[in-house]
Amino acid sequence: METKTKTIHERMAIIKNELAKKTIKKSGHNKFAGFKYHELTDFIEHINELNFEHGVNDCIQIDEVHNECRITLTNVNNVEDSYTIITPFREAEMLGKGGAASSVDAVQRMGSTITYNRRYLYMTAYNIQENDGVDGNEPPKAPAPKTITNENFAKGVDKVNKGEMFVPELEKALSGYALTKEQQQIINELKTVK
């Protein structure tokens, strides 16, 4: 089928399919939560190229009064053939270092607000996927358990044998360490000694 006869829905289906096959880097990095995300600049060039190639124009409206943002996708060969995606309007929260109050002015806040709202409109309209919730936070990895040297372990066992420490106190002192099978066996033997 010729491009001129395709509807906006057909054109967008092709664009979404082609966009999904592209490798789109995630240059954004949330240092506080430790995840990467797509910046608007990561994908807008790809979208512009595909829109041009397949005859689609996008128009964004950000309406703070009605609390909504819109992206209207239009068939360039038939301006009556279009559809609109709507997302809620949100003002960007600006924080300073360490979560302190921000020192940005109103124009900087406005710029960030427009960029963030555009980003989410494009991601919604073009099916650009990121992980849900907080953009892919993975649970933090538990730190590897520490190991205790045989010499230090032997000092603790010696204190128990001399009556300077009880077994529960030794176990508490060793609770942050990964014990070898041999070390654990010695602890178990100490528990059985009366």
Secondary structure per residue as TSV (DSSP state, phi and psi in degrees):
chain	resnum	aa	ss	phi	psi
A	1	M	-	360.0	140.8
A	2	E	-	-72.6	148.8
A	3	T	G	-58.1	-39.4
A	4	K	G	-61.0	-28.6
A	5	T	G	-93.9	-6.4
A	6	K	-	-75.8	142.8
A	7	T	-	-78.9	168.7
A	8	I	H	-60.6	-36.1
A	9	H	H	-67.3	-39.0
A	10	E	H	-66.5	-42.8
A	11	R	H	-62.7	-44.6
A	12	M	H	-67.5	-34.8
A	13	A	H	-62.1	-41.8
A	14	I	H	-66.0	-45.8
A	15	I	H	-61.2	-45.6
A	16	K	H	-61.2	-40.4
A	17	N	H	-64.7	-45.7
A	18	E	H	-67.5	-37.9
A	19	L	H	-65.3	-38.2
A	20	A	H	-64.2	-24.4
A	21	K	T	-84.8	-10.6
A	22	K	S	-84.1	148.9
A	23	T	-	-88.7	112.1
A	24	I	-	-110.3	114.8
A	25	K	-	-67.6	158.7
A	26	K	-	-111.1	100.5
A	27	S	-	-91.3	-13.9
A	28	G	E	-76.7	143.6
A	29	H	E	-140.1	117.8
A	30	N	E	-87.2	104.2
A	31	K	T	-70.0	-29.5
A	32	F	T	-71.5	-43.5
A	33	A	T	-99.6	-9.1
A	34	G	T	73.0	42.8
A	35	F	E	-135.0	159.2
A	36	K	E	-102.7	152.3
A	37	Y	E	-148.8	165.4
A	38	H	-	-78.2	126.8
A	39	E	-	-83.4	157.3
A	40	L	H	-55.4	-41.4
A	41	T	H	-66.8	-18.1
A	42	D	H	-67.4	-33.3
A	43	F	H	-121.2	-12.3
A	44	I	H	-63.9	-35.9
A	45	E	H	-62.9	-42.4
A	46	H	H	-62.2	-43.3
A	47	I	H	-63.6	-45.5
A	48	N	H	-59.9	-42.4
A	49	E	H	-63.1	-46.5
A	50	L	H	-68.9	-38.9
A	51	N	H	-59.6	-45.7
A	52	F	H	-62.9	-45.2
A	53	E	H	-62.5	-37.1
A	54	H	H	-107.7	9.8
A	55	G	T	70.6	49.6
A	56	V	E	-125.4	136.9
A	57	N	E	-116.5	140.5
A	58	D	E	-115.7	144.7
A	59	C	E	-135.4	128.3
A	60	I	E	-109.2	139.1
A	61	Q	E	-129.3	130.8
A	62	I	E	-115.8	116.2
A	63	D	E	-119.0	94.7
A	64	E	T	-66.4	-34.9
A	65	V	T	-62.3	-44.2
A	66	H	T	-95.6	6.6
A	67	N	T	57.7	43.7
A	68	E	E	-148.8	155.0
A	69	C	E	-124.2	141.6
A	70	R	E	-129.9	143.0
A	71	I	E	-124.3	122.2
A	72	T	E	-105.9	126.8
A	73	L	E	-106.4	123.5
A	74	T	E	-125.5	138.9
A	75	N	E	-72.0	118.8
A	76	V	T	-68.1	-17.5
A	77	N	T	-91.4	-6.7
A	78	N	E	-157.7	94.3
A	79	V	E	-65.1	-13.6
A	80	E	E	-77.6	-17.1
A	81	D	E	-95.0	94.6
A	82	S	E	-152.8	167.3
A	83	Y	E	-149.8	162.4
A	84	T	E	-126.0	139.0
A	85	I	E	-108.4	136.0
A	86	I	E	-122.4	133.8
A	87	T	E	-127.4	159.2
A	88	P	E	-67.8	145.3
A	89	F	-	-79.0	136.1
A	90	R	-	-137.0	134.4
A	91	E	-	-81.6	137.7
A	92	A	-	-67.3	133.9
A	93	E	-	-90.8	127.8
A	94	M	-	-109.6	123.3
A	95	L	B	-119.6	148.5
A	96	G	-	-83.9	-172.4
A	97	K	G	-59.0	134.8
A	98	G	G	69.0	17.9
A	99	G	G	85.0	7.8
A	100	A	-	-70.1	169.2
A	101	A	B	-59.7	143.5
A	102	S	-	-82.1	151.0
A	103	S	-	-108.1	14.1
A	104	V	-	-74.3	152.6
A	105	D	-	-89.6	177.8
A	106	A	H	-62.7	-35.8
A	107	V	H	-68.8	-41.1
A	108	Q	H	-63.3	-41.8
A	109	R	H	-62.0	-42.4
A	110	M	H	-61.6	-45.1
A	111	G	H	-59.8	-44.4
A	112	S	H	-64.2	-40.3
A	113	T	H	-61.4	-45.5
A	114	I	H	-62.8	-46.2
A	115	T	H	-61.6	-47.0
A	116	Y	H	-63.4	-43.6
A	117	N	H	-66.2	-39.7
A	118	R	H	-61.8	-44.2
A	119	R	H	-55.1	-48.3
A	120	Y	H	-71.8	-30.9
A	121	L	H	-63.0	-49.9
A	122	Y	H	-62.8	-42.5
A	123	M	H	-61.2	-39.3
A	124	T	H	-69.2	-49.1
A	125	A	H	-66.6	-32.7
A	126	Y	T	-108.0	12.0
A	127	N	T	54.8	43.7
A	128	I	-	-85.0	118.1
A	129	Q	-	-95.7	138.4
A	130	E	-	-133.7	166.3
A	131	N	-	-66.0	150.1
A	132	D	H	-68.0	170.0
A	133	G	H	70.9	-107.9
A	134	V	H	-104.3	48.0
A	135	D	H	53.7	46.2
A	136	G	S	88.4	27.5
A	137	N	-	-61.8	126.9
A	138	E	-	-97.9	148.4
A	139	P	-	-59.3	140.7
A	140	P	-	-62.6	142.9
A	141	K	-	-75.5	137.5
A	142	A	-	-68.2	139.4
A	143	P	-	-63.8	147.2
A	144	A	-	-63.0	135.1
A	145	P	-	-62.5	145.2
A	146	K	E	-76.6	153.9
A	147	T	E	-109.3	151.7
A	148	I	-	-110.4	139.9
A	149	T	-	-69.1	153.6
A	150	N	H	-60.8	-34.7
A	151	E	H	-63.6	-47.9
A	152	N	H	-68.2	-37.3
A	153	F	H	-61.0	-44.7
A	154	A	H	-62.3	-35.3
A	155	K	H	-63.4	-41.2
A	156	G	H	-65.4	-43.6
A	157	V	H	-63.1	-39.9
A	158	D	H	-61.3	-39.5
A	159	K	H	-64.1	-37.8
A	160	V	H	-66.6	-45.0
A	161	N	H	-62.8	-31.6
A	162	K	T	-86.0	-4.3
A	163	G	T	81.6	10.7
A	164	E	S	-82.8	-14.6
A	165	M	S	-149.2	147.6
A	166	F	-	-95.6	159.1
A	167	V	H	-56.7	-44.9
A	168	P	H	-59.2	-34.2
A	169	E	H	-67.5	-40.5
A	170	L	H	-64.2	-43.5
A	171	E	H	-61.7	-40.0
A	172	K	H	-64.3	-42.4
A	173	A	H	-64.2	-29.5
A	174	L	T	-95.7	3.4
A	175	S	T	-62.2	-25.3
A	176	G	T	-90.3	5.7
A	177	Y	E	-112.3	148.5
A	178	A	E	-88.9	114.5
A	179	L	-	-89.6	147.3
A	180	T	-	-73.7	167.2
A	181	K	H	-60.1	-39.6
A	182	E	H	-65.0	-43.8
A	183	Q	H	-64.1	-41.8
A	184	Q	H	-64.8	-37.6
A	185	Q	H	-63.1	-40.6
A	186	I	H	-63.0	-42.5
A	187	I	H	-60.3	-45.4
A	188	N	H	-61.6	-39.0
A	189	E	H	-65.9	-38.4
A	190	L	H	-62.8	-33.5
A	191	K	H	-67.4	-30.8
A	192	T	H	-84.8	-14.5
A	193	V	-	-76.3	132.1
A	194	K	-	-97.5	360.0
